[in-house]
Structure formats: C-alpha cells, structure tokens
C-alpha cells in the first residue's frame, strides 16, 4: 500500500509522517527532503537554477542561496512555476521509482510519500490513500513567522500559492487536524495507524 501525506505548509506533515512510519514500520519518501538534496547536491539542477533565475541565487561557494531563491519565487507566480518545472519532474521520478519497487516486490509493507504539492501536481492518481494534515490559517501563519522566522509577507504568499485546504480535504480519504496539543495529534495518528494496518492485510 502506498499512502500519501499532504497538506499546507507548517501543518505538521513531517510530524505525522514520522509517527505513521513508526506505527506502521513503513518506508518514507520525503519530497521536501528530495528537493533540498537536488538543490544542494545536483550540479545539473544548480546550473538550471542559475540559468533561469540568474547568478544572484548562487552564493560564492557555489551553493544555492535559499533565502534569495525563496524571495524570488514567492513574489512572482511565473518564477515559482519556473522552479517547479525544474524540481517537480525529478522529484516525481524519484518517488515513482519507489512506488514501482514496492509494487513489483510484492511487499505488503506500507510506503509513505510525503508530498506537500500532491494535488497541485496531479500525483494522487498514483497512490492508494491520501492523508491530509490540516490546521487553521492563523496557526500556519504563526508557525511560519514565529517558529520558522519567515517574513509575514513571504509566509502569506507561500500559503496562498498552495491549493486551498478545503479542496484538499474534499479529495482525501483521511484527515488529521493539527490545531491542538501534541497528545491530541498523536491520538489521531494512532487511530489512523490501526485503520491502515487493517486495510493493508
């Protein structure tokens, strides 16, 4: 079984994925981690980023300047789509390889795919279940500005660039609401683990 975890930025997807992975003894593919790996370690990606966005996005050591790139792409929708055209095909190739491996191995284990832009990229058609992790807009904004220390204008633009939460919820099979305490979140995840264990048999 292949299960996607998605939702808005700062909704708690990483925490939910870790708890699900522990409860299900599941393998995990993290799309954000793969994006960071591509930006940091893939020379072809760095060259493409410099070609599309200019030399200002590459620091003196040859590494991509993440804050500079973020400022460019979240202030201009065309630039954001340019970044997505570079990264998304490569990310999809990586996680689809794991899906194919899981399918052809005949394994009964669960593969968790953490994809923030699942619905935006049409990837849900390749998966068995989708879990949306959600919270209030105010909670997202507070986490981004107070915990991640993002500028509020940038934080609002990032949230606005993603599919509305209500639409994600209307299309998923499971919802985890992360707007309360860690223990409340853990209780929801434990219920989902029990459900998915029965479904995977």
N, C-alpha and C positions, 0 to 999 in steps of 0.2 A: 504494500500500500504506500502511495506517495501522498503526503499531506503538506499543503502549503500554509504558511503563516504569513499574513499580510496585515495591513492597517496603516494609519497615518504615522508620520514621523513623531517620535517621542511618545508613542502609545504604550510601549512596553513589550514590543515583539521579541526582542532579544531575551528578556527575562522569561517570557512564556515559552520560547523555543528551548531554552536551557532546561526548564522544568519538565517540558514534554519529553525532551530527549532522555532525561534521567529516568522518568517514569516508564518510558517505552523501550529503553535501551536502543534508541534509534540513531541512525546516522543523520548528519545535518549538513546541508549546503546553505551557506550564508551569502546572499547576493551582495550585500554591502561590503563584506569582507573581500569577496572576489573583486569588486570594483576597486577597493583600496589596493589590492595586490596588483591589479592591472595598471593602475596609475603609478604605483611606486616601482614596480619591477619589470614591466613590459616596455622594452625600448620602442617598439613599433607604436604603442599607444602614446607614449610621451612625444614622439615625433609628430604623430597625428594631432595631438592636443596643441602643440606649438604651432603647427601649420594652420589650424583652424582658429585658435584664439590669440595667437601672437606670442612673441618671446617673453612677454611680461608674466606668463603663467609658469615659467620655468625659472627656478632660482639659480644662483651662481654655482651651486654644487651639482646642477643637472637634474635635481628633483623637482617635481611639480609643486608649485606654491598653492596649496589647497585653499587658503582664505581668498587669495586673488582669483582663483578659478571660480569659487563659490559666489563671489561678489559679481562676477561677470554673468554667470548662467542664471542666477536667480533674480537678476534685474532685467532680463531680456528673454522672452519665451523662445525666440528663434535660436539664441545661443544655447539655451537649455536643451532644446531639441537637437542641436548640433552635438552636444556632449552625449546625449542618449544614443545618437546614431553611431558614435564611436564605441561606447561601452556595452550597450544592451545586446547586440548580436553575439559578442564574445562571452558575456555572462550567460546568455541562453545556451550557447554551445556547451559551456562547462556543466551546467546543471542537467541539461538533457542527456549528456553522456552518463551521468549518474543514474538518471531515470531508466535509461536503456539497460544499463548494467544490472540494476535492481530487477527489471522485468525479465531479462534473459537468464538471470541466475536462478530464477525460480524461488528466490528468497521470500520467506514470509515476514521478514523484518520490515519495520516502518522506516521510510526515508522522509525526513522533514526538510522542506525547502522554504527558507525564509526569504521572501521576495516582497519588498515594500511596494513596488510598482507592478504587482501581479496583474490587476485588471487593466491598468493603463497600457500594458504590453500584450494583452490577449493571451497570457500564458496559462490561464486557468483551464483551458480545454485539454491540457496535457496531464492534469492531476486528478486524483481520486476524491480528495476532500479539500475544502478551503476553510481555514480558521481566520477570522478577522479579530484583531485586538483593537479595541476602541476606548476612547475617553473623550471628555468634553474638550472643546476648542480651548477654553481658558486653561485647562490642565496642560495641554500640549504647549501652549504659548509660555506658561510659567516654567515648564521643564526646559524648554529651549533657551529661554533668556536667563534663568537663574542657575540652572544646573550645567547646561552646555555653553553658557555665556555667549550666545549669539545675539547680534543686534536685533532689536524687536522688528524693525522693518524687514530685515532679511528673513527672520523667523516667520513672519506673516506671509511673505511671498512663497516660502517653501511649502507651508501648509496649503496655501491657495493653489499651488501648482499641482497638487495631488487630487485624485478623484474624491468627490465628497464622501464622507464617511457613511452617510445614509445609503448611498448607492452601493457601496461595498457590502454593507450589512444585508441589503436586499438580495445580494447574489451569492452569499456564502452559506455553508452548511452549519457552521458553528461560530458562536460569538463569545469572546471573553471581554468583559467590561472592566477596565483597569483604571478606575477613578476613585479607589478607596484605599484600603490598607494592604500591605503585603500578604497578610494572612487571608484576606478575602480573595485576593488573586490566586493564591496557592490552592484554596479550596475549589475554585472554579477549574483550575488546571487538573486537579486530582480527579474531578468528576469526568472531565474530558478524556483523561488517560484511561479510566475504567471503560468508558464507552468505546474508545478506539481499540482497546485490547479485544473487546468482544467482536468488533467489526472486522478485525484483522484475522480472525480464526478461520 
